[in-house]
């Protein structure tokens, strides 16, 4: 038995490091694919003028995208989506769009699930308080940060009570239908594990997004170029 355990330990020491490298590489590929999907989803949504009102987009400090979140997972209260958030760089959130931090969406049922189709979510973070809160830690929507279903359409008024009060406006797209949706009760947070794989080292989400010293990953170029093209300047 002692010889067997010794042999087993030796085998594990030889096999586990390469296996860990393979798993890490696979996870890195998934992270890159997720960033690419974020860029594709955002471009498709912003290319339609009747989706998110331009004046709201221009006032947003940050944009969060969660592509292809399965509603079926939400029905049993185990919702989990992954995406990315980019903010305008600088302490006052007035600069060009910065490198994205990977994000996680977690929570229970949102009360609108039918079937198991995938849904894309886009969140506009409308003020500095909401942005800094999200970058610092897990935030409960409707609790730690106010959230409302965002108005839709190029002629929609941005001066509604919900818009003026809310730190975050949320939207969904499923089966080609785009609408404002409430994500109250769910939580969002920086995904530090994904950030470590994407950037190759441990970097706080706040530093990634706001410092201006972190380069945009190749996989996120469409996401950032779309934001810079569609809303190059912050308009208070």
N, C-alpha and C positions, 0 to 999 in steps of 0.2 A: 504493500500500500504506500509506503514511504517513497519507493522508487517511482510508482505511478504518479504520485502527487508532484514529485520533482520534475518528471517528464512533462506533465501537464502544465506546470508553471513555466517551463522553458518554452513550450509551444506557444502559450499565450503571450509571452514576452516577444516572441518573434512575429506572431500574427497580428496582434492588436494594433501596434503603431501604424502599419500600412492600411489596415482596415479603417482606422480613425481618419487617416488622410483621405481615403476614398469617400467616406461619409461627409467630411468637411467640404470636399470639392463638389459633391452633389448638392449640398445645402447652398453653397456659393452660387451654383448655377440657378437654383430656384430663386434666390434673392435677385439675381440679375434679370431673370425672366419676369419677376414681379415688378421690378422697376420699369422694364420695357412695357409691360401691360398697363402700368399706371400712366405712362406717356401716351399710349395708344387710346386708352379710355378717355383721358382728359381732352385730347385733340378732337376726338369724335364728338364729344359733348359741346366743347366750346366752338366748334365749327358750325353749330346750329344756333343762329341768333335768338331763336325763341326758347332756348333752354335757360341759361343763367343770365339775368339782366346785367348788362355791361357796367352799369353804375355800381352795382354791388361787387362785381368782380374787381373793379378799380379801387374800391374801398377796403378790400380784404387785405389783412396783414399776412395771412398764411392760407394755403390750400392743402387739403388732405384728400388723397384718393385711395379707396379700397376697391380693387377690381375683383370681379367674379366671386363675390361672397355668396355661399349657398344658403338660401332661406331654410332649407330642410334642417340644417344644423340648429337654427334658431327655435324650431318648434319644440324641441326637447330641452330648451333652456341652456344649451351649450354653445352658443354662438361664438365664433372666432374668425375674424378676418384679418388679413395682413395687407399693408399698403405702405404709402410713403407720404411725408409732409414736407413741403418747401415753404419758406418764408422769405419776405423781402429782407435783404441783408441790412445790417446796421442796427445800432441801439434803438433807433426810432422807427424801424421797419419801413424805411422810405427808399432803400436802395434796390438794385436789381435782384432777381430771385436767386437764392443761394442753394447750395448742395442739400439734398434731401436727407432727412432722418427716416429710417424705417419705423413703421408704426403698427400697433396691434389694436384691433377692435374686439371688445369682449362684452358679453351681457346676456340677458334673457330674451324671451320672445318679444318682438316688436309689434305683435298684434295684427299683422297684415299678410301673414304667410299663406300662400296657396301653392301647393306643388313644390317642386324642388329645383326650380330654375335659378340660375345664378343672377345676382344683382350687383350692380356697380354703385358705389356710394361716393359722393363728392361732398366735402365739408368746407365751408368758407369760415375762417377764423377772423372775426371782424374787428377785434381790438387787441391792444397790447397785453391787457390782463389775461385774456383767454390764451393768447399765444405763449406767454411766459409760463402760465400754469401747466399747459400741455407739455412744454419742453422740460419742465422740472420733474414731473411725476405722473402717476396715473390720475386721470380726471374723470369723474362721473358726470355724464351729461344730464343736465337738469338739476344737478345737485351742486357740484363744485363749479360748474360752468353752465350758464343758461344756454338753451338750445331751442331752435324753432325750425319748422319746415320752411325752407326758403321759397320766396315767390318766384314764379316762372313767367317768362315772356319778355320780349324787348320793351313792351309798353307797361310792364308791371311797375307799380310805384314802390320804390325802396323805402319810402317814408311811412311805413306802417308801424304800429306800436310794437309788434313782435320783432320787426327788423331793428328798430331803434334800441330795444331793450336787450336783445340777444347777443351773446358773445360769439355764438356759432350758428350758422345756417346750414341745414343739411338737405341733400338731394339724393334721389335714387333713380336708377335706370334698369328696367327689366323688360325683356321681350320688346325692346324698342320704345317703350313708354318712359318718358322722363317726367319726374314730378318732385315737388318738395315732400319730405318725409320726416317725421319726428323720430329721433333716435334716443329720446329721453329714457334714462334708466340704464343705458349701456355705458361702457367706459372705453376710453382711448388712452394709450400710453406709448412712449418711445419703446421700440424693441431693441434693447441693447445688444442682444445676441446677434441679431441680423446686422446691426450696424458694425459690429466687430468683424463679421465676415466680409461685408461690403467694403469697408475701409482698411481692413488688414490690421487694425489695432483698436484698443479701447479709446473711444472719443465720446465725451458727453454730447447728448443730442443738441443742447444749447450751442455748444461750440461748433458743431457740424453746420448748423443752420444759420447762425448769426455772425460768426467770426469773419467770414470772407476769406479765410486762409485754407479751407478744405476744398479740394478740387472736386468738381462734379464728376461722378463715375460715368464711364462711357454708356452704361446701360440706362442712365437717367437723362441723357442729353435731350431726348425728345420731350420729356416732361418739362425740363427747365426752359428749353427753347420755345415751347408752346406758350408757357406763362409769360416769357419775355416778349413774345410777339403779340399776344392777345391783350396783355395789360402791363405795358412797360413802365408805367408811372403810377404811383399811389396818389389817389385823389381823395382828400379828406372830405 
